[in-house]
C-alpha cells in the first residue's frame, strides 16, 4: 500500500463502506452478530487473511491499517461465535465503528510519500562540513 496509491484508496473506500455498515447496525439497534456457520467461517477467513497481510507489510502505516482490519475481523469472529450479552455487543459495535474510521485514516496515510531519511542527510551535511 505504501508504494502504490491505488491500494491506499481501495483500503479507504472499503473501510468507508464498513463504517457505513457499522453505523447502520447502530442506527437500527442491531447490535448482535450473526451466529450462522457461514458468517463464522467468513470472519475466520478474513481474520487469517488480515493476519497474513499484516506479516507482509512494508511500512508502519500499512501495519496500522492491517492491524485495525485484523482487530475488526477478530472482533467479528469472537462475537459471531460467542452468544454475548447485549451490552457487550453494543460496545463492540461502537468500537468497530471507531476502528473502521481509524482504518480510513490509516489507509489515507499510506498515500503520502515517505520523506528521505533525515538522519542520513544531516550526517551527510556534517561530513561535508568536515571536508570543507
KETI-446637 format. One record per residue: residue in three letters; x, y, z of N, C-alpha, C, CB in turn. Coordinates in steps of 0.05 Angstrom, whole numbers, plus 32768, in hexadecimal, padded with zeros to 4 digits. Each point is the difference from the previous one (the first is absolute). Glycine has a CB too. Example, Ala and Ser with C-alpha at 12.3 -4.5 7.8 and 13.67 -1.06 7.14 Angstrom:
2
   res   n_east   n_north   n_up   ca_east   ca_north   ca_up   c_east   c_north   c_up   cb_east   cb_north   cb_up
   ALA     8108      7F8E   809C      7FEE       8018    8000     8012      8018   8000      7FDA       7FE9    8019
   SER     801F      802C   7FD9      8010       8018    8001     7FF1      8016   800E      8018       7FF3    7FD5
REM end
This chain:
132
   res   n_east   n_north   n_up   ca_east   ca_north   ca_up   c_east   c_north   c_up   cb_east   cb_north   cb_up
   UNK     8010      7FE8   8000      7FF0       8018    8000     8011      8019   8000      7FDC       7FE7    8018
   UNK     803A      8019   7FF7      8011       8018    8001     800C      8007   7FE6      8009       7FF6    8030
   UNK     7FFC      7FF6   7FBF      800D       8006    7FE7     7FEC      8004   7FE9      8027       7FE6    8010
   UNK     7FBF      8014   7FF5      7FEC       8001    7FEB     7FE8      800F   800A      8011       7FD5    7FED
   UNK     7FEA      8043   8008      7FEA       8010    8009     7FE4      7FF3   7FFB      801C       8028    7FF7
   UNK     7FE2      7FC8   7FF4      7FE7       7FF3    7FFA     7FF6      7FF0   8018      800E       7FFD    7FD0
   UNK     8003      7FF3   803C      7FF7       7FEF    8016     7FFA      8010   8019      801C       7FDB    7FEE
   UNK     7FF0      803C   8016      7FF9       8012    8016     7FE4      800A   7FFC      802F       800D    8006
   UNK     7FC9      7FFA   7FE2      7FE5       800A    7FFA     7FEC      7FE9   8003      8012       8023    7FE1
   UNK     7FF5      7FC6   8015      7FEE       7FE8    8003     7FFC      7FFA   801E      8010       7FEE    7FD3
   UNK     8005      8012   803D      7FFD       7FFB    801C     7FEE      8015   800E      802E       7FEB    8000
   UNK     7FD5      802E   7FF8      7FF0       8015    800C     7FE2      7FFD   7FF8      8028       801F    8000
   UNK     7FD4      7FDA   7FE7      7FE4       7FFC    7FF6     7FF3      7FE8   800E      800D       8014    7FD3
   UNK     8002      7FD6   802F      7FF5       7FE8    800E     7FFA      8006   801D      8019       7FE2    7FE0
   UNK     7FF9      802D   802D      7FFC       8007    801C     7FE8      8013   8003      8031       7FFA    8009
   UNK     7FCC      8018   7FE4      7FE8       8012    8001     7FE6      7FF0   7FFD      801C       8025    7FEC
   UNK     7FE4      7FC6   8004      7FE9       7FEF    7FFD     7FFA      7FF2   801B      800A       7FF9    7FCF
   UNK     800B      7FFD   803E      7FFC       7FF3    801A     7FF8      8014   8016      8022       7FDD    7FF2
   UNK     7FE7      803C   800C      7FF6       8014    8013     7FE2      8004   7FFC      802D       8017    7FFF
   UNK     7FCB      7FEA   7FE8      7FE3       8003    7FFB     7FF0      7FE8   800B      800B       801A    7FD6
   UNK     8000      7FCD   8025      7FF2       7FE9    800B     7FFE      8000   801F      8010       7FE6    7FD8
   UNK     8007      8022   8034      8000       8001    801E     7FEC      8016   8009      8030       7FF0    8001
   UNK     7FCF      8026   7FF1      7FED       8015    8008     7FE4      7FF7   7FFC      8021       8023    7FF3
   UNK     7FD9      7FCE   7FF7      7FE5       7FF6    7FFB     7FF8      7FED   8016      8007       8006    7FCE
   UNK     800B      7FE9   803B      7FF9       7FED    8016     7FF9      8010   8019      801F       7FDD    7FEC
   UNK     7FF1      8038   801A      7FFA       800F    8018     7FE6      8010   7FFD      8031       8003    8009
   UNK     7FCB      8009   7FDF      7FE8       8010    7FFB     7FE7      7FEF   8004      801A       801D    7FE0
   UNK     7FE7      7FCA   8016      7FE9       7FEE    8000     7FFE      7FF0   801A      8003       7FFD    7FCF
   UNK     800F      8008   8044      8002       7FF2    801A     8003      7FE2   7FFB      7FE3       8023    8015
   UNK     802C      7FD6   7FD7      8007       7FE4    7FFA     801C      7FFA   800A      7FE1       8000    7FD7
   UNK     8021      7FFA   8043      801A       7FFE    800C     800C      7FE4   7FFF      7FF2       8024    801D
   UNK     7FFE      7FC7   7FDF      800A       7FE5    8001     800B      7FF7   7FE5      7FDE       7FF6    8024
   UNK     8036      7FFA   7FDD      800C       7FF4    7FE8     7FF1      7FE7   7FF9      802D       8013    800C
   UNK     7FD5      7FE6   7FDA      7FF3       7FE8    7FF7     8010      7FE8   800A      7FEF       8017    7FD7
   UNK     8003      7FD4   8032      800D       7FE8    800A     7FFE      7FE9   7FEC      7FF5       800F    802F
   UNK     8007      7FF7   7FB8      7FFF       7FEC    7FEB     801C      7FF6   7FFA      7FD6       8015    7FED
   UNK     802C      7FD2   800D      801B       7FF4    7FFB     800F      800E   7FE9      7FEE       7FD5    8010
   UNK     8003      8034   7FDB      800D       800D    7FEA     800C      801B   8008      7FE1       7FEA    7FE1
   UNK     8012      8024   8031      800A       8019    800A     8019      7FFC   8011      7FD2       8013    8000
   UNK     802E      7FD8   8010      8017       7FFA    8010     8018      7FF8   7FEF      7FE1       7FF1    8025
   UNK     8019      7FFF   7FC6      8015       7FF8    7FED     800B      8019   7FF2      7FEB       7FD3    7FFA
   UNK     8004      803F   7FFD      8009       8018    7FF3     8012      8011   8012      7FD6       8000    7FE5
   UNK     8022      8004   8034      8011       800F    8012     801A      7FF2   8005      7FD7       8012    8016
   UNK     8029      7FD3   7FEC      8019       7FF1    8003     8013      8004   7FE8      7FE7       7FDE    801C
   UNK     800E      8020   7FCC      8010       8003    7FE8     800C      801D   7FFF      7FE4       7FDD    7FE8
   UNK     800B      8037   801D      8009       801C    7FFF     8015      8006   8016      7FD4       800D    7FEB
   UNK     8028      7FE6   802C      8014       8004    8015     801A      7FF4   7FF8      7FDC       7FFF    8023
   UNK     8024      7FE9   7FD2      8019       7FF4    7FF6     800D      8010   7FEA      7FED       7FD3    800D
   UNK     8003      8037   7FE1      800A       8011    7FEA     800D      8019   800B      7FDD       7FEE    7FE1
   UNK     8015      8020   8031      800B       8018    800C     801A      7FFA   800F      7FD2       8013    8004
   UNK     802F      7FD7   800A      8019       7FF8    800E     8016      7FFB   7FEC      7FE5       7FEC    8025
   UNK     8015      8007   7FC5      8014       7FFB    7FEB     800A      801A   7FF3      7FEC       7FD4    7FF8
   UNK     8001      803E   8003      8008       801A    7FF4     8010      8011   8013      7FD7       7FFE    7FE4
   UNK     8022      8000   8036      800F       800F    8014     801E      7FF7   8000      7FD6       8005    801C
   UNK     802E      7FE1   7FDF      801C       7FF7    8000     800F      8008   7FE7      7FF1       7FD9    801C
   UNK     8001      8030   7FD0      800C       8008    7FE6     8003      801E   7FFD      7FEE       7FD6    7FEC
   UNK     800E      8039   8028      8000       801D    7FFD     801D      800B   7FFE      7FD6       8002    801A
   UNK     802C      8015   7FD8      801A       800C    7FFB     8004      8019   8010      7FFF       7FED    7FD3
   UNK     7FED      801F   8038      8003       8019    800F     7FED      8000   8018      800F       8019    7FD6
   UNK     7FF7      7FF9   803C      7FF0       8002    8019     7FE3      8008   7FFA      8029       800B    801A
   UNK     7FD2      8004   7FD1      7FE5       8009    7FFA     7FEF      7FE8   7FF7      8011       802D    7FF3
   UNK     7FFB      7FC0   7FFE      7FF2       7FE8    7FF8     7FFB      7FEF   8019      8016       8001    7FD2
   UNK     7FFD      7FFD   8040      7FFC       7FF0    8018     7FE9      800A   8011      8031       7FF6    8000
   UNK     7FCD      8025   8001      7FE9       800B    800F     7FE6      7FF9   7FF2      801D       8026    8010
   UNK     7FE1      7FDD   7FD6      7FE8       7FFA    7FF1     7FF8      7FE3   8003      800B       8024    7FE0
   UNK     8008      7FC9   801B      7FF9       7FE4    8001     7FFC      7FF7   801D      801A       7FF8    7FD6
   UNK     7FF3      8015   803D      7FFB       7FFA    801C     7FE3      8007   8008      8030       8008    800A
   UNK     7FC6      800F   7FEC      7FE4       8007    8005     7FED      7FED   7FF3      800E       8030    8004
   UNK     7FF8      7FC8   7FE3      7FEF       7FED    7FF2     8000      7FE5   800F      800A       8016    7FD4
   UNK     800E      7FE2   8036      8001       7FE7    800F     7FF0      8002   801A      802E       7FF7    7FED
   UNK     7FD4      801F   8021      7FF0       8003    8018     7FE2      7FFF   7FFA      8025       801C    8014
   UNK     7FD2      7FF2   7FD7      7FE4       7FFF    7FF8     7FF6      7FE4   7FF9      8005       802F    7FF0
   UNK     800B      7FC3   8000      7FF7       7FE5    7FF8     8001      7FED   8018      8011       8009    7FD2
   UNK     8003      7FFA   803F      8001       7FEE    8018     7FE9      8006   8013      8032       7FFE    7FFB
   UNK     7FC6      801B   8007      7FE9       8008    8010     7FE7      7FF3   7FF4      8016       802B    800D
   UNK     7FE7      7FD7   7FD9      7FE9       7FF3    7FF3     8000      7FE2   8004      8000       8024    7FDE
   UNK     8017      7FD0   8021      8002       7FE3    8004     7FF7      7FF8   801D      8025       7FFE    7FDE
   UNK     7FE6      8011   8035      7FF9       7FFA    801C     7FE3      8003   8005      802D       800F    800E
   UNK     7FC7      8007   7FE8      7FE4       8005    8006     7FED      7FF0   7FEF      800D       802E    800D
   UNK     7FFD      7FC6   7FDD      7FEF       7FEE    7FF0     8000      7FE4   800C      8009       801B    7FD7
   UNK     800C      7FDE   8038      8001       7FE6    800E     7FF3      8002   801B      802A       7FF5    7FE7
   UNK     7FDB      8021   8027      7FF7       8003    801C     7FE4      800D   8000      802F       8005    8010
   UNK     7FBF      7FEF   7FFF      7FE5       800B    8003     8002      8014   8017      7FE8       7FD5    7FEF
   UNK     8021      8043   800A      8007       8014    8014     7FE7      800E   800B      802C       8006    7FEA
   UNK     7FD7      8005   802F      7FEB       8012    800A     7FFE      8019   7FEF      8008       7FEE    802E
   UNK     7FE0      801E   7FD1      7FFB       8016    7FEF     8012      8018   8005      7FD1       7FF1    7FFE
   UNK     8036      8015   801B      8011       8017    8005     801C      7FFD   7FF5      7FE6       8008    802A
   UNK     8025      7FDF   7FD6      801A       7FFC    7FF4     7FFF      8002   7FE2      800C       7FE2    8026
   UNK     7FDE      8014   7FCE      7FFD       8002    7FE3     7FFD      801D   7FF7      7FEB       7FD2    8000
   UNK     8007      803E   8010      7FFD       801C    7FF9     801A      800F   8001      7FD2       7FFE    8012
   UNK     803E      7FFD   8003      801A       800C    8003     8013      7FF7   7FEA      7FF9       8002    8031
   UNK     8005      7FE4   7FC7      8011       7FF6    7FEA     7FF8      800D   7FE6      8005       7FD5    8018
   UNK     7FE1      8030   7FE3      7FF8       800E    7FE8     800B      801D   7FFF      7FD6       7FE3    7FFE
   UNK     8029      802A   801A      800B       801B    8002     801E      7FFF   7FFA      7FDD       800D    8022
   UNK     8031      7FE0   7FE9      801D       7FFE    7FFC     8006      7FFA   7FE2      8006       7FF0    8030
   UNK     7FE9      8000   7FC4      8004       7FF9    7FE4     7FFE      8019   7FEE      7FEE       7FD2    8009
   UNK     7FFE      803E   7FFD      7FFD       8019    7FF2     8018      8012   8002      7FCF       7FFD    8007
   UNK     803C      8005   8011      8017       8011    8005     8019      7FF4   7FF2      7FED       800E    802C
   UNK     8016      7FD7   7FD6      8018       7FF4    7FF3     7FFF      8002   7FE2      8003       7FE0    8026
   UNK     7FE5      801D   7FCD      7FFE       8003    7FE3     8005      801D   7FF8      7FE0       7FDA    7FFE
   UNK     8018      8039   8013      8005       801C    7FFA     801E      8006   8002      7FD4       800D    8013
   UNK     803A      7FE7   8000      801D       8003    8002     800E      7FF2   7FE9      7FFC       8002    8032
   UNK     7FF8      7FE8   7FC4      800C       7FF2    7FE9     7FFF      8012   7FE7      7FF2       7FD4    8014
   UNK     7FF9      803C   7FE9      7FFF       8013    7FEA     8017      8013   8001      7FCE       7FFD    7FFE
   UNK     8037      800E   801A      8016       8013    8003     801B      7FF2   7FFB      7FE4       801A    8022
   UNK     801F      7FCE   7FE9      8019       7FF1    7FFC     8005      7FFA   7FE2      7FFB       7FEC    802E
   UNK     7FEF      800D   7FC4      8003       7FFA    7FE4     8007      8019   7FF0      7FDF       7FDB    8005
   UNK     8015      803B   8002      8006       8019    7FF2     801D      800A   8006      7FCF       800C    8002
   UNK     803B      7FEC   8016      801C       8008    8007     8014      7FF1   7FEE      7FF1       8008    802F
   UNK     8007      7FE2   7FC5      8012       7FF2    7FEE     8004      800E   7FE6      7FF3       7FD5    8016
   UNK     7FFB      803E   7FE4      8002       800F    7FE7     8018      8014   8000      7FCF       7FFB    7FFB
   UNK     803A      800D   801C      8016       8013    8002     801A      7FF1   7FFA      7FE7       801D    8021
   UNK     802A      7FF1   7FD0      801B       7FF4    7FFA     8011      8004   8019      7FFC       800A    7FCE
   UNK     8013      7FE1   803A      8012       8004    8017     8017      8012   7FF8      7FF3       7FD2    8012
   UNK     8014      803F   8001      8017       8012    7FFA     801A      7FF1   8003      7FE5       8027    8010
   UNK     8030      7FE4   7FE5      801A       7FF4    8001     8009      7FFF   801E      800C       8010    7FD1
   UNK     8006      7FDE   8035      8009       7FFD    801B     800E      8019   8009      8006       7FCF    7FF8
   UNK     7FEE      8040   801C      800C       801A    8008     801A      7FFC   800E      7FD2       8012    8004
   UNK     8033      7FD8   800A      8019       7FFB    800D     8017      7FFE   7FEC      7FE8       7FEA    8026
   UNK     8012      8007   7FC4      8015       7FFD    7FEC     8007      801A   7FF3      7FF0       7FD2    7FF7
   UNK     7FFD      8040   8004      8006       8019    7FF4     800F      8012   8014      7FD7       7FFC    7FE3
   UNK     8023      8003   8037      800E       8010    8013     801D      7FF6   8004      7FD5       800B    8017
   UNK     802E      7FDB   7FE8      801B       7FF4    8002     8011      8007   7FE7      7FEE       7FDB    801C
   UNK     8005      8024   7FCD      800E       8008    7FE8     8008      801D   8001      7FE7       7FDD    7FE6
   UNK     8007      8034   8024      8007       801D    8003     8017      8004   8013      7FD0       800C    7FF6
   UNK     8030      7FE6   8020      8016       8003    8013     801A      7FF6   7FF5      7FE0       7FFC    8026
   UNK     801E      7FEE   7FCA      8019       7FF6    7FF3     800A      8013   7FEB      7FF0       7FD1    8008
   UNK     7FFE      803C   7FEA      8008       8015    7FED     800D      8017   800E      7FDB       7FF2    7FE1
   UNK     801B      8015   8037      800B       8016    800F     801C      7FFA   8009      7FD3       800D    800F
   UNK     8032      7FDA   7FF8      801B       7FF7    8009     8014      8000   7FE9      7FEB       7FE5    8024
   UNK     800B      8015   7FC4      8011       7FFF    7FE8     8009      801C   7FF8      7FE9       7FD6    7FF1
   UNK     8005      803E   8013      8006       801B    7FF7     8013      800E   8012      7FD5       8003    7FEC
REM end
